[in-house]
Amino acid sequence: MLSFPPPLVIDYPNIDPVLVEIGPFPIRWYALAYFFGILQAYFYARALVGRLRAPISRQHLDDFILWATLGIVAGGRLGYVLFYNPGRFLAEPLSIFALWDGGMSFHGGLTGVIVAAILFTRANGIPPMRFGDMLACTAPIGLLLGRLANFINGELWGRPTDVPWAMVFPADPLQVPRHPSQLYEAALEGVALFALVNVLAYTTRLGQRRPGVLTGVFLAGYGAARFAVEYVRSPDPQLEGLARSFLSMGQLLSLPMILAGAAIIVWAWRRAPQPEPRDRATPRQGAA
């Protein structure tokens, strides 16, 4: 009887999800990804304000950090509850607040940030599309760190495969080689999308003359990247039937992003070019 060698695999770097414990409080890589993702996006946004010539002050950015954090956490958790595991949370409603057990949805977090941004720009008289373009340039930073944290946690792995870079994840009950789909998403949603949006911001005048184009590119770009990776990413166990019969939940949620992004690009491009803002925020508003 013929025998075949096992497929090549790359050893999974079994990194402890807990970086350090301070008394009874563990400091997890996943939490640090959120913290540093928001922090790095804030500092990068300060540099972008001048490039995009958006009428946004440093004080505005300082204030929006809280709004963005609440939108990410509340939206991400609510999105996971509604889209990925409603049965569990209907049976155990108090577990909705157990964020330390994991369970966040990017699409929910994005919706939360969009709502926060709309309310914030209205309250502060900021052009929403210029603000959205700034967020579009910074958001991939958090996506990159978040997907790397998923990889460290050994979660959200891919489907079984025989590609040479397959990995066996410790928590996988089947212990078979799988696509490291977290790294695919980090590369596409983080690195590639960051490069695309920011190259457009720095080498063209789209962010200045056609507000909204960068926002549309981000939405459509993320949606397309996520839709593609879902073909090699394992669905959540409770959603396997949906993925086999139609599209995965991630694909269903990404389709509206692609359509919305394309619609925003067309809308922004068909508008008359906007005059470039000459003034940033005045010192009275806290500009640097």
C-alpha positions in Angstrom: 0.0 0.0 0.0 1.4 3.4 -1.0 2.1 5.9 1.7 2.6 9.6 1.3 4.6 11.9 3.5 2.7 14.3 5.6 2.3 17.8 4.2 4.9 20.4 5.0 4.0 22.7 7.9 5.6 25.6 9.6 5.8 25.4 13.3 3.3 27.6 15.0 5.1 30.1 17.3 3.3 29.2 20.5 3.3 32.6 22.1 1.6 33.0 25.5 -1.5 35.2 24.9 -0.7 36.8 28.3 2.3 39.1 28.1 2.6 39.6 31.8 0.5 39.3 35.0 0.4 42.1 37.5 -1.2 40.5 40.5 -4.5 39.1 39.5 -4.6 41.2 36.3 -3.3 39.6 33.1 -2.0 41.9 30.4 -3.0 40.3 27.1 -1.6 40.9 23.7 -5.1 41.3 22.4 -5.9 44.1 24.7 -2.5 45.7 23.9 -3.4 45.5 20.2 -6.5 47.6 20.8 -4.6 50.1 23.0 -1.7 50.6 20.7 -3.8 50.5 17.6 -5.9 53.5 18.8 -2.8 55.2 20.1 -0.8 54.9 16.9 -3.8 55.9 14.9 -4.1 59.0 17.0 -0.5 60.1 16.5 -0.6 59.3 12.8 -3.9 61.3 12.5 -2.1 64.3 13.9 0.4 64.2 11.0 -2.4 63.6 8.5 -4.4 66.6 9.4 -1.9 68.9 7.7 -1.6 66.6 4.6 -5.3 66.4 4.1 -5.8 70.0 5.2 -8.8 69.0 7.2 -10.3 71.6 9.6 -9.5 69.4 12.6 -7.6 70.6 15.6 -5.5 68.6 18.0 -8.2 69.1 20.6 -10.7 67.5 18.3 -8.4 64.4 18.0 -7.9 64.3 21.7 -11.7 64.4 22.3 -12.4 61.8 19.6 -10.2 59.1 21.1 -12.9 58.4 23.7 -15.7 58.5 21.1 -13.7 56.1 18.9 -12.9 53.7 21.8 -16.5 53.5 22.9 -17.6 52.9 19.3 -15.1 50.2 18.7 -15.8 48.3 21.9 -19.6 48.7 22.0 -20.1 48.2 18.3 -17.6 45.3 18.1 -19.3 43.5 20.9 -22.8 44.2 19.8 -21.9 43.1 16.3 -20.6 39.8 17.5 -23.7 39.2 19.6 -26.1 40.0 16.8 -24.3 38.4 13.8 -22.1 35.6 15.2 -23.6 34.1 18.3 -27.1 35.4 19.2 -28.3 32.1 20.6 -25.6 31.9 23.2 -26.2 35.5 24.4 -30.0 35.1 24.5 -29.5 32.1 26.8 -26.8 33.9 28.8 -27.4 37.6 28.5 -24.9 38.6 31.2 -22.1 37.0 29.2 -22.5 39.9 26.7 -20.4 42.0 29.2 -17.7 39.3 29.6 -15.3 41.0 27.1 -12.4 39.1 28.5 -13.8 35.9 27.1 -13.3 37.3 23.6 -15.9 37.8 20.8 -15.6 41.0 18.8 -16.8 41.8 15.3 -14.9 44.1 13.0 -18.0 45.1 11.1 -19.8 45.9 14.3 -16.8 48.0 15.5 -16.7 49.8 12.2 -20.4 50.6 12.5 -19.8 51.9 16.0 -16.9 54.2 14.8 -19.0 55.5 11.9 -21.9 56.4 14.3 -19.4 58.0 16.7 -17.8 59.9 13.8 -21.1 61.2 12.5 -22.2 62.4 15.9 -18.8 63.9 16.6 -18.5 65.8 13.4 -22.0 67.2 13.7 -21.3 68.3 17.3 -18.1 70.1 16.2 -19.0 71.4 12.8 -16.4 69.2 11.0 -16.9 68.2 7.4 -17.8 64.5 7.8 -16.1 63.2 4.6 -12.8 65.0 5.4 -12.9 63.4 8.8 -13.8 60.1 7.3 -10.8 60.3 5.0 -8.5 60.8 7.9 -10.0 57.8 9.7 -9.6 55.7 6.5 -5.9 56.4 6.4 -5.4 55.4 10.1 -7.8 52.5 10.5 -5.5 49.8 8.9 -3.0 50.3 11.7 -5.5 48.9 14.2 -6.5 46.1 11.8 -2.9 45.0 11.4 -2.3 44.8 15.1 -5.7 43.2 15.8 -5.0 40.4 13.3 -1.6 39.8 14.7 -3.2 39.5 18.1 -5.6 36.9 16.7 -2.6 35.0 15.4 -0.9 35.1 18.8 -4.2 33.9 20.5 -4.2 31.0 18.0 -7.8 31.8 17.0 -9.8 32.5 13.8 -7.6 30.0 11.9 -8.1 29.0 8.3 -9.4 25.9 6.6 -7.4 22.7 6.3 -4.8 22.9 3.5 -1.6 21.3 2.2 0.2 24.6 1.3 3.9 24.6 2.5 3.2 27.4 4.9 0.3 25.7 6.7 0.3 25.6 10.5 -1.2 23.4 13.2 -2.9 25.6 15.8 -2.8 24.3 19.4 -6.5 24.9 20.1 -7.6 23.2 16.9 -9.5 20.0 18.0 -8.6 18.3 14.7 -4.9 19.2 14.8 -4.6 19.4 11.0 -2.5 21.8 9.0 -4.5 25.0 8.2 -4.2 28.3 6.4 -2.8 31.0 8.8 -5.7 33.2 7.7 -5.0 35.7 10.4 -1.7 36.6 8.7 -3.4 36.8 5.3 -5.8 39.4 6.8 -3.0 41.2 8.5 -1.2 41.5 5.2 -4.3 42.5 3.1 -6.4 44.5 5.6 -3.4 46.0 7.4 -0.3 46.4 5.3 -1.8 46.5 1.7 -4.8 48.6 2.6 -2.7 51.1 4.6 -0.3 51.4 1.6 -3.2 51.9 -0.9 -5.1 54.6 1.0 -2.0 56.5 2.2 -0.3 56.4 -1.2 -3.4 58.0 -2.6 -3.4 60.5 0.2 0.2 61.5 -0.2 0.8 61.3 -3.9 -2.5 62.7 -5.1 -4.8 65.6 -4.0 -7.8 63.3 -3.6 -8.1 63.9 0.1 -8.1 67.7 -0.5 -10.1 68.1 -3.7 -12.4 65.2 -3.6 -13.4 64.4 0.1 -14.8 61.0 0.5 -12.7 59.1 -2.1 -10.3 57.8 0.5 -13.2 56.7 2.7 -14.7 54.8 -0.2 -11.4 53.2 -1.1 -11.0 52.0 2.5 -14.5 50.6 2.7 -14.4 48.8 -0.7 -10.8 47.7 -0.1 -11.5 46.1 3.3 -14.7 44.5 2.1 -12.9 43.0 -1.0 -9.9 41.7 1.1 -12.2 40.2 3.8 -14.5 38.6 1.2 -11.5 36.9 -0.5 -9.9 35.7 2.7 -13.2 34.2 3.9 -12.7 31.5 1.3 -9.8 30.1 3.3 -10.9 31.1 6.8 -12.8 28.6 8.9 -16.3 29.9 9.9 -17.3 30.0 13.5 -18.6 26.5 14.5 -22.2 27.8 14.9 -22.1 29.3 11.4 -20.6 26.4 9.4 -24.0 25.5 7.8 -24.4 29.1 6.5 -20.9 29.0 5.0 -21.4 25.7 3.3 -24.8 26.6 1.8 -24.3 30.2 0.7 -21.7 32.7 1.8 -20.0 33.1 5.2 -21.2 35.7 7.6 -18.0 37.7 7.0 -18.8 37.7 3.3 -22.4 38.7 3.8 -21.3 41.6 6.0 -18.5 42.6 3.6 -20.7 42.9 0.5 -22.5 46.0 1.8 -19.1 47.5 2.5 -17.9 47.0 -1.1 -21.1 48.5 -2.5 -21.1 51.4 -0.1 -17.4 52.1 -0.8 -18.0 52.1 -4.5 -21.0 54.3 -4.2 -19.1 56.8 -2.1 -16.2 56.9 -4.6 -18.6 57.6 -7.5 -20.5 60.2 -5.5 -17.3 62.0 -4.5 -15.9 61.8 -8.0 -19.0 63.2 -9.6 -19.1 66.2 -7.4 -17.3 69.4 -8.4 -13.8 69.4 -7.0 -13.7 71.1 -3.7 -11.5 74.1 -2.9 -8.5 73.1 -0.8 -9.0 74.3 2.8 -6.5 77.1 3.4 -6.8 77.2 7.2 -6.4 74.5 9.8 -7.9 75.0 13.2 -7.0 78.2 14.9 -4.9 78.3 18.0 -8.0 79.1 20.0 -9.3 75.6 19.0 -6.2 73.9 20.1 -4.2 73.5 16.9 -0.6 72.6 17.1 
